[in-house]
């Protein structure tokens, strides 16, 4: 195990944050306790996600959001990619349209995870029924 508690680990995390626009909790902990393994894992991510190749960063971000939605990733992880997508200039509606692609193949349960992340990040609100209904999972 490499003890990455020095400046090298801090610089690496800061560089990740600059390039990605976010860092996950496991990145922060790995930087401290196993910087070499983090660098190896991040190398793959850099090659397929961060490096400019044929797909631009906006397209890759949408693909990442849909992939995380289908895999039912933690909401915070999906939210971080939605924030980056917004920072890159994608509209909330474009991001929602990408998340909706999960519906036919992964189903409504997977879709709802991505949708809830999107709704939280963009502050979307719905239209309440004007007739009496039972609560259907609004979380209230």
C-alpha positions, 0 to 999 in steps of 0.5 A, spaced: 500 500 500 502 506 498 501 512 503 499 518 499 498 522 504 503 527 502 503 533 496 503 528 491 496 525 493 493 532 494 496 534 487 493 528 484 486 529 487 486 536 485 488 534 478 482 529 477 477 535 480 480 540 474 479 534 469 473 531 471 469 537 474 468 532 480 471 527 485 468 521 488 469 519 495 472 513 493 477 517 489 479 521 495 480 515 500 484 511 495 489 517 494 490 517 501 491 509 502 493 507 495 495 512 490 498 507 485 491 503 484 487 510 484 492 512 478 491 505 474 484 506 475 484 513 473 488 511 467 483 507 464 477 513 465 482 518 462 483 514 456 475 512 455 472 518 458 476 524 459 481 524 453 478 527 446 477 522 441 471 521 436 466 523 441 466 530 444 465 531 452 458 532 452 456 526 448 461 522 453 457 525 459 450 523 456 453 516 455 456 516 462 449 518 465 445 513 462 450 508 463 450 510 471 442 510 470 441 503 467 446 500 473 442 503 478 449 507 481 448 511 487 444 518 486 450 522 488 454 519 482 449 520 477 448 527 480 455 529 479 455 527 472 449 531 471 452 537 474 458 536 469 453 535 463 450 542 465 457 545 466 458 543 459 452 547 456 447 541 455 440 543 457 436 540 463 431 537 457 437 534 453 439 530 459 432 528 461 432 525 454 438 521 455 436 518 461 429 516 458 433 512 454 433 507 460 426 506 460 425 501 454 431 497 456 432 497 463 425 499 466 422 504 470 425 502 476 432 504 473 429 510 470 427 513 476 434 513 479 436 517 474 430 521 474 430 522 481 438 525 480 436 529 475 430 532 478 434 534 484 440 537 480 435 541 476 430 543 481 424 540 477 417 540 480 411 536 477 404 538 476 400 536 482 393 532 481 387 537 482 383 531 485 384 526 491 389 521 490 393 516 494 401 518 495 405 514 490 412 514 493 413 522 493 417 521 499 413 525 503 
